């Protein structure tokens, strides 16, 4: 079975950092594109960052540009999201999601992804 397990969330003060991890199993990780998305209370789920299967081409939503860094370790079947300079508006549940084929121009659409992890809570206090 395809499994994605996100971890690394927590409570941090504004300006702090967190590193999220997504451990995967049950599929050929090196052949899949993968993304981080988030959902804040009362808001729609939104994509934060995306990386293509080989881990060489990252994409970022405007909300995370310059602050977030996505990386993909095909040897460990893991994807990471390094989040720096966190702001209270980054507070959300963060999910990793994946699919073997993603329309690159539509990477930010949550409906592009077939498999999802359970999410990890990130809370940034002001």
C-alpha positions as a LaTeX table, in Angstrom:
\begin{tabular}{lrrr}
\hline
Residue & $x$ (\AA) & $y$ (\AA) & $z$ (\AA) \\
\hline
Unk1 & 0.00 & 0.00 & 0.00 \\
Unk2 & 1.10 & 3.55 & $-0.68$ \\
Unk3 & 1.95 & 5.30 & 2.55 \\
Unk4 & 3.15 & 8.80 & 3.30 \\
Unk5 & 3.88 & 9.80 & 6.88 \\
Unk6 & 4.54 & 13.45 & 7.59 \\
Unk7 & 6.35 & 14.58 & 10.70 \\
Unk8 & 8.34 & 17.46 & 12.12 \\
Unk9 & 5.58 & 19.90 & 12.88 \\
Unk10 & 5.29 & 21.74 & 16.15 \\
Unk11 & 4.97 & 25.06 & 17.90 \\
Unk12 & 7.52 & 27.72 & 17.03 \\
Unk13 & 7.81 & 31.45 & 17.51 \\
Unk14 & 7.64 & 33.81 & 14.57 \\
Unk15 & 11.01 & 33.99 & 12.87 \\
Unk16 & 11.86 & 30.42 & 13.82 \\
Unk17 & 12.42 & 27.35 & 11.68 \\
Unk18 & 11.04 & 23.87 & 11.28 \\
Unk19 & 12.01 & 20.97 & 9.06 \\
Unk20 & 9.18 & 18.74 & 7.93 \\
Unk21 & 9.83 & 15.20 & 6.75 \\
Unk22 & 7.66 & 12.86 & 4.73 \\
Unk23 & 8.57 & 9.19 & 4.86 \\
Unk24 & 7.10 & 7.14 & 2.04 \\
Unk25 & 6.65 & 3.49 & 1.15 \\
Unk26 & 4.69 & 1.22 & $-1.16$ \\
Unk27 & 5.57 & 2.83 & $-4.47$ \\
Unk28 & 8.54 & 3.66 & $-6.68$ \\
Unk29 & 9.44 & 6.93 & $-4.97$ \\
Unk30 & 12.03 & 7.90 & $-7.57$ \\
Unk31 & 9.35 & 7.82 & $-10.27$ \\
Unk32 & 6.89 & 10.10 & $-8.47$ \\
Unk33 & 6.56 & 13.83 & $-8.19$ \\
Unk34 & 5.80 & 15.06 & $-4.69$ \\
Unk35 & 4.45 & 18.20 & $-3.07$ \\
Unk36 & 3.82 & 19.85 & 0.26 \\
Unk37 & 0.42 & 21.42 & 0.77 \\
Unk38 & $-1.19$ & 23.04 & 3.77 \\
Unk39 & $-4.60$ & 23.83 & 5.15 \\
Unk40 & $-5.28$ & 26.50 & 7.71 \\
Unk41 & $-8.50$ & 26.55 & 9.76 \\
Unk42 & $-11.38$ & 27.83 & 7.67 \\
Unk43 & $-9.30$ & 27.99 & 4.51 \\
Unk44 & $-8.92$ & 25.83 & 1.44 \\
Unk45 & $-5.98$ & 23.51 & 1.04 \\
Unk46 & $-3.14$ & 25.17 & $-0.86$ \\
Unk47 & 0.11 & 23.98 & $-2.34$ \\
Unk48 & 3.31 & 25.29 & $-0.80$ \\
Unk49 & 6.04 & 23.57 & $-2.76$ \\
Unk50 & 6.57 & 20.84 & $-5.34$ \\
Unk51 & 9.51 & 18.87 & $-6.62$ \\
Unk52 & 9.79 & 16.68 & $-9.69$ \\
Unk53 & 10.66 & 13.01 & $-9.53$ \\
Unk54 & 14.42 & 13.37 & $-9.85$ \\
Unk55 & 14.55 & 16.00 & $-7.13$ \\
Unk56 & 16.33 & 18.56 & $-9.28$ \\
Unk57 & 13.58 & 21.07 & $-10.06$ \\
Unk58 & 11.72 & 22.70 & $-7.15$ \\
Unk59 & 8.69 & 24.95 & $-7.35$ \\
Unk60 & 7.36 & 27.29 & $-4.67$ \\
Unk61 & 4.17 & 29.17 & $-4.09$ \\
Unk62 & 4.65 & 32.89 & $-3.53$ \\
Unk63 & 3.91 & 32.34 & 0.15 \\
Unk64 & 7.07 & 30.31 & 0.61 \\
Unk65 & 9.53 & 31.73 & $-1.88$ \\
Unk66 & 12.78 & 32.66 & $-0.24$ \\
Unk67 & 11.79 & 31.04 & 3.05 \\
Unk68 & 11.01 & 27.40 & 2.24 \\
Unk69 & 13.26 & 24.79 & 0.66 \\
Unk70 & 12.02 & 21.45 & $-0.62$ \\
Unk71 & 14.32 & 18.50 & $-1.15$ \\
Unk72 & 13.83 & 14.89 & $-2.25$ \\
Unk73 & 16.07 & 12.03 & $-1.20$ \\
Unk74 & 15.36 & 9.17 & $-3.57$ \\
Unk75 & 17.78 & 6.90 & $-1.69$ \\
Unk76 & 15.80 & 7.28 & 1.54 \\
Unk77 & 12.32 & 7.60 & 0.02 \\
Unk78 & 11.86 & 10.87 & 1.85 \\
Unk79 & 10.97 & 14.43 & 1.01 \\
Unk80 & 11.71 & 17.39 & 3.24 \\
Unk81 & 10.47 & 20.93 & 3.64 \\
Unk82 & 12.83 & 23.30 & 5.41 \\
Unk83 & 10.85 & 26.29 & 6.61 \\
Unk84 & 12.69 & 29.38 & 7.81 \\
Unk85 & 11.52 & 32.82 & 8.92 \\
Unk86 & 8.17 & 31.37 & 9.86 \\
Unk87 & 5.22 & 33.72 & 10.20 \\
Unk88 & 1.91 & 33.31 & 12.08 \\
Unk89 & 0.12 & 32.97 & 8.73 \\
Unk90 & 2.13 & 29.80 & 8.09 \\
Unk91 & 0.07 & 28.11 & 10.81 \\
Unk92 & $-1.66$ & 25.13 & 9.22 \\
Unk93 & $-1.71$ & 21.38 & 8.88 \\
Unk94 & 0.97 & 20.45 & 6.35 \\
Unk95 & 0.53 & 17.47 & 4.06 \\
Unk96 & 2.83 & 15.67 & 1.66 \\
Unk97 & 1.18 & 14.31 & $-1.46$ \\
Unk98 & 2.34 & 12.51 & $-4.53$ \\
Unk99 & 1.50 & 11.20 & $-7.95$ \\
Unk100 & 3.46 & 9.62 & $-10.76$ \\
Unk101 & 2.28 & 12.18 & $-13.31$ \\
Unk102 & 1.59 & 15.83 & $-12.55$ \\
Unk103 & 0.88 & 18.53 & $-15.09$ \\
Unk104 & 3.75 & 20.86 & $-14.29$ \\
Unk105 & 1.79 & 24.04 & $-14.90$ \\
Unk106 & $-0.89$ & 22.75 & $-12.51$ \\
Unk107 & 1.38 & 21.61 & $-9.70$ \\
Unk108 & $-0.30$ & 23.93 & $-7.23$ \\
Unk109 & $-3.71$ & 22.30 & $-7.64$ \\
Unk110 & $-4.47$ & 19.88 & $-4.81$ \\
Unk111 & $-6.51$ & 17.71 & $-7.18$ \\
Unk112 & $-3.31$ & 16.83 & $-9.03$ \\
Unk113 & $-2.24$ & 14.46 & $-6.27$ \\
Unk114 & $-3.51$ & 10.93 & $-5.78$ \\
Unk115 & $-1.89$ & 9.92 & $-2.51$ \\
Unk116 & $-1.73$ & 11.95 & 0.69 \\
Unk117 & $-0.10$ & 11.71 & 4.07 \\
Unk118 & $-1.96$ & 12.34 & 7.31 \\
Unk119 & $-0.61$ & 15.81 & 7.92 \\
Unk120 & 1.51 & 17.43 & 10.61 \\
Unk121 & 0.47 & 20.52 & 12.55 \\
Unk122 & 2.61 & 23.65 & 12.34 \\
Unk123 & 1.76 & 26.47 & 14.72 \\
Unk124 & 3.63 & 29.76 & 14.60 \\
Unk125 & 3.08 & 32.12 & 17.50 \\
Unk126 & 3.52 & 35.87 & 17.22 \\
\hline
\end{tabular}
